[in-house]
Amino acid sequence: MIYGSVRLGVLVPSGNSVAETELRAMLPESVTMLTTRLALRGSSEAELLAMLTDLDRAAMLLGHAEPDAIAFHCTAVSTYAPHLAGEIRDRITAATGRRAIATADAILAAFRVLQARRVLLVTPYIQPVHQREISFLADNGIAVTGGSCLGVETNAEMARIAPEAIAEQVRDAASGVVADACFVSCTAIRSAGLIADLETALGMPVITSNQVLAWHALRTVGVTDRISGFGRLFCSGDAH
């Protein structure tokens, strides 16, 4: 495939310094990633919902580059309520005429492919955000059987969490928990490099927000490359 023959547009939170690097590591060279930002630094309900204020214009600007699809990439916002991811997709497509996906879509697609109905959920979030994610998964038939959150409020703080601390949080949360998969949630934490080792340690598939978005976006635009080093999910072909 010719370099740059597929273009993926991505909308990320303004305070996120991690997602682009992790996504790029999981995309083939044939895929060009184009990003822009929407205002989000903290975790209050007002801040999360305000991220959508400029969605249409930001998507339109990405659309000028004629990407094959545009992804809205924020876990906390796209899982805020069961209907929200669909509304986000509709607004992006209306503004651009392009296919659209959201992080929430990728999460659910990954669980379908992995046949996971019981999930260990580990996040850096404050409790209300963590709980809303549990509710979102429950609304989609997925039970959270264990997990933990760290109470971190801003993207900048999340980026400073050491990967080793995330791995320790996952291992501690997994003790005694029966689950089909582990979800290390949040686009702003450095978790992609942990996936393979955690899968070995836990004996179950491990997904992360950046990993599922990369995988789902690739499958959405027809790229079926198996990317090594980032877990069992990338051995799965169908995202739908």
Residue, then its C-alpha position, 0 to 999 in steps of 0.5 A: m500500500i502506498y504511504g499516505s493512501v489512507r487518511l484518518g482524521v482524529l479529534v483529541p482533547s486539547g490537554n491530551s499529550v499522549a494519544e497522538t503518539e500512541l495512535r501513531a505507533m499502532l498505525p501502519e505507515s500507509v495511514t496518515m493521521l491528521t489531528t485537531r483539538l477540542a477544548l478539554r483539560g479537566s473532568s467536571e461535567a461542564e468541561l466534558l460536555a463543553m468539549l462538544t461546543d466546537l465539534d462541528r467546526a473542528a470536524m469541518l476543518l479536518g474534513h478539508a483534508e478529505p480523510d477516509a474517516i474522522a474519529f472523535h477520541c475521548t473516552a469520558v465524553s463519548t461514554y458520558a451517556p448511551h446516546l452521545a456517541g451516536e449524536i457525535r457521529d451524526r454531527i461530524t458526518a453532517a459537517t463533513g460528509r465523512r464517515a465518523i466513529a467515536t471512542a465509545d464505538a471502538i470500545l463496544a466493537a472490541f468487546r464484541v470481537l473478544q466476546a467479553r461480557r464481564v470486564l475489569l475496568v481500570t481508570p485514572y478518573i475521578q469517581p463520577v467519570h468512572q461510574r458513568e463509564i460503568s453505567f455506559l457499559a451496563d447499558n450495552g450489556i457489559a458488566v464491570t465485575g471489578g476495577s479501580c480509579l485513581g481520582v485524577e482530574t486533568n489530562a496533564e496529570m494523567a499523562r504524568i502517571a508512570p506506566e509502571a503505576i498503571a500496571e500495578q493498579v491493574r494487577d491490584a484491581a485484578s486480584g480475585v476478579v472474574a472477567d473476560a477482559c481488562f479495559v484500561s480506560c483513558t486516552a491520556i495515559r501511557s498504557a499502550g506499551l503495557i498491553a502485551d505484558l498485562e495480557t500474559a500476567l492476567g491471562m485475559p485480553v487487555i484493551t486500552s482506549n488508544q488501542v481500540l480506537a486505532w484498531h477500530a479506525l483501521r477496520t472502519v477504513g478497510v485496513t486489516d493489518r495485524i499490528s504486533g506488540f499491542g495485544r490480542l485485539f489486533c489479531s482480530g479482523d472484524a470491528h463490526 
